[in-house]
Amino acid sequence: MLSTLGLTKRYFDFLLRSKSRYSIHSPFVYELLTRVISINSQYQVVQDIEKLRKKLLKNSTMIEVTDLGTKGLSNDYKRKRTISEITRRYAISPKYGKLLFQLAKHFKPKTIIELGTSLGLSTAYLALSDKDYKVLTLDGCPQTAAIAKQNFESLEMKNVELIVGDFDKTLEEVISKLISVDLAFFDGNHAKEPTLNYFEQCLSKVNEHSLFIFDDIHWSIGMEEAWEEIKGHSEVTVTIDLFQFGLIFFRKEQAKQHFSLRY
Ligand SMILES: C[S@@+](CC[C@H](N)C(=O)[O-])C[C@H]1O[C@@H](n2cnc3c(N)ncnc32)[C@H](O)[C@@H]1O
């Protein structure tokens, strides 16, 4: 993970290279920015998700969290945390949750894969954008997954399947049963090699309308290297760096082009 100073420097570099809407010459990206990314939509379900977040933030119940993403790197990959702390540390922010919601609503992905469920807040943003989408969400921690299931019930989310286990064991099987991956949200193991490995696996079921969203692309040098490799992949055309999120498109009619946009 980069130090605060390192991240701040990265953010200034990002501000220098990022474009305003007036200098974007791609109609696809311009429309995406003005009609999806920058709009301030108001939906009741978004308020319901934020109500749930508030409840979770007040919950002092302690559970044992197993983070397979840090297994082998840290002795405390299993540790006790309160639900409140897990929500504060790991859940997607309201701003980026809403962006997930708006992107999913706009692109109408029939099948969504999410790597990293935690307590299920990002899953809720994806699944409640349209109850006809099917969301397959994966996580390796049985205890957080049990709370996520309760959260899905409280929000009446019937279009979600939660698969518990190490991505290294579960992802391949999940993907093998799918016709296509229309949207993939990568928010699990934020390290270079696993990120590239999960990208390659999801790539096997990509179509030209698929969207891949990577969280924390500037979080560490490894994540930045993974992001650069993904951008350079021959099947990838348009990429958008929003600093927190990296968006990847596979649109065949589009020339390869990389954008950095302020969000
Ligand atoms: C940042 S949290 C996900 C947060 C969630 N997307 C949200 O916004 O509410 C990352 C999750 O990935 C899971 N994870 C990390 N590495 C994993 C692995 N190799 N296999 C399965 N789960 C993993 C952790 O258990 C953790 O719950």
PDBQT file of the ligand as one rigid body, heavy atoms in Angstrom, charges set to zero:
ROOT
HETATM    1  C1  LIG A 301     -12.612  -4.496   0.166  1.00  0.00    +0.000 C 
HETATM    2  S1  LIG A 301     -13.515  -5.872   0.678  1.00  0.00    +0.000 S 
HETATM    3  C2  LIG A 301     -14.909  -5.831  -0.416  1.00  0.00    +0.000 C 
HETATM    4  C3  LIG A 301     -15.827  -4.703  -0.115  1.00  0.00    +0.000 C 
HETATM    5  C4  LIG A 301     -17.158  -4.764  -0.835  1.00  0.00    +0.000 C 
HETATM    6  N1  LIG A 301     -16.979  -4.883  -2.269  1.00  0.00    +0.000 N 
HETATM    7  C5  LIG A 301     -17.987  -3.520  -0.528  1.00  0.00    +0.000 C 
HETATM    8  O1  LIG A 301     -17.722  -2.494  -1.169  1.00  0.00    +0.000 OA
HETATM    9  O2  LIG A 301     -18.846  -3.555   0.346  1.00  0.00    +0.000 OA
HETATM   10  C6  LIG A 301     -12.576  -7.200   0.011  1.00  0.00    +0.000 C 
HETATM   11  C7  LIG A 301     -13.160  -8.581   0.286  1.00  0.00    +0.000 C 
HETATM   12  O3  LIG A 301     -12.448  -9.512  -0.542  1.00  0.00    +0.000 OA
HETATM   13  C8  LIG A 301     -12.327 -10.731   0.132  1.00  0.00    +0.000 C 
HETATM   14  N2  LIG A 301     -11.148 -11.443  -0.416  1.00  0.00    +0.000 N 
HETATM   15  C9  LIG A 301      -9.888 -10.971  -0.571  1.00  0.00    +0.000 A 
HETATM   16  N3  LIG A 301      -9.094 -11.911  -1.138  1.00  0.00    +0.000 NA
HETATM   17  C10 LIG A 301      -9.876 -13.001  -1.356  1.00  0.00    +0.000 A 
HETATM   18  C11 LIG A 301      -9.650 -14.282  -1.932  1.00  0.00    +0.000 A 
HETATM   19  N4  LIG A 301      -8.442 -14.637  -2.410  1.00  0.00    +0.000 N 
HETATM   20  N5  LIG A 301     -10.673 -15.140  -2.016  1.00  0.00    +0.000 NA
HETATM   21  C12 LIG A 301     -11.909 -14.787  -1.537  1.00  0.00    +0.000 A 
HETATM   22  N6  LIG A 301     -12.189 -13.590  -0.971  1.00  0.00    +0.000 NA
HETATM   23  C13 LIG A 301     -11.187 -12.709  -0.890  1.00  0.00    +0.000 A 
HETATM   24  C14 LIG A 301     -12.185 -10.359   1.601  1.00  0.00    +0.000 C 
HETATM   25  O4  LIG A 301     -12.670 -11.405   2.417  1.00  0.00    +0.000 OA
HETATM   26  C15 LIG A 301     -13.001  -9.061   1.711  1.00  0.00    +0.000 C 
HETATM   27  O5  LIG A 301     -14.281  -9.317   2.248  1.00  0.00    +0.000 OA
ENDROOT
TORSDOF 0
